[in-house]
Structure formats: structure tokens, C-alpha cells
Amino acid sequence: MAKKSNKQSNTGMDGTDFPDDLLQTQQAWNATYRALAAPRPRKCHGAAPPSARTPSTVWPALVGAG
């Protein structure tokens, strides 16, 4: 008895064997993945967080002590 295999041959297949909408969706997915995976520069400019830059005249009003 021959051993069964779940492998299928794709002999004779080329790019035209797939529907256009599937190819377009795959291309869009690949472009999105590349964009998300690309390294992005960090915004490390050494500034203090916004709360530390709040003027002292505004800070008491923000915390309700004014």
C-alpha cells in the first residue's frame, strides 16, 4: 500500500493561475508589512514630559489647588 502524502504538486502553475484580487490583496499585505516592519527614528530629543514643562501658574489650576 502506498503511503499517502498531503503534499500537492504545483507543476505547471504560474502567476496567472491565481485570481487578480488575491494577487492584489497579497501585494497590499506585503507592502503594509514592510511599512510596519521598517525601522523608524525615535523622537529622543531629551525634553521633559509635558507635565514637567507646565508653567507654575497653570499647574495649581490643573490639580485643583488653585
C-alpha positions as CSV (number, residue, x, y, z in Angstrom):
1,M,0.0,0.0,0.0
2,A,1.4,3.4,-1.0
3,K,2.0,6.0,1.7
4,K,-0.4,8.9,1.5
5,S,1.1,12.4,1.3
6,N,-0.5,15.8,1.9
7,K,2.0,17.4,-0.5
8,Q,0.5,18.6,-3.7
9,S,2.4,19.2,-6.9
10,N,2.3,22.7,-8.3
11,T,3.9,21.7,-11.6
12,G,2.6,23.9,-14.4
13,M,1.4,26.7,-12.1
14,D,2.3,30.3,-12.9
15,G,1.2,33.7,-11.7
16,T,-1.9,33.7,-13.9
17,D,-3.3,30.7,-12.1
18,F,-4.3,32.9,-9.1
19,P,-7.2,35.4,-9.2
20,D,-6.3,39.0,-9.7
21,D,-8.0,40.1,-6.4
22,L,-5.9,37.6,-4.5
23,L,-2.7,38.8,-6.0
24,Q,-3.6,42.4,-5.3
25,T,-4.5,41.6,-1.7
26,Q,-1.2,39.8,-1.2
27,Q,0.7,42.7,-2.6
28,A,-1.1,45.1,-0.4
29,W,-0.4,42.9,2.6
30,N,3.3,42.7,1.8
31,A,3.5,46.5,1.4
32,T,1.8,47.0,4.7
33,Y,4.0,44.5,6.5
34,R,7.2,46.1,5.0
35,A,6.0,49.6,6.1
36,L,5.2,48.4,9.7
37,A,8.5,46.4,9.9
38,A,10.7,49.3,8.7
39,P,12.8,50.9,11.3
40,R,11.6,54.4,12.4
41,P,13.6,57.1,14.0
42,R,12.8,57.6,17.7
43,K,11.9,61.1,19.0
44,C,14.6,61.2,21.6
45,H,15.3,64.9,22.0
46,G,15.7,64.9,25.7
47,A,12.8,67.1,26.5
48,A,11.0,66.7,29.8
49,P,7.5,65.2,29.8
50,P,4.7,67.7,29.2
51,S,3.7,67.8,32.9
52,A,7.2,69.0,33.9
53,R,7.1,71.8,31.3
54,T,3.7,73.1,32.5
55,P,4.1,76.7,33.9
56,S,3.8,77.0,37.6
57,T,0.9,79.4,37.2
58,V,-1.2,76.8,35.3
59,W,-0.2,73.7,37.4
60,P,-2.3,74.6,40.6
61,A,-5.4,75.0,38.5
62,L,-4.8,71.6,36.8
63,V,-4.6,69.8,40.1
64,G,-7.4,71.7,41.8
65,A,-5.3,73.6,44.3
66,G,-5.8,77.0,42.9
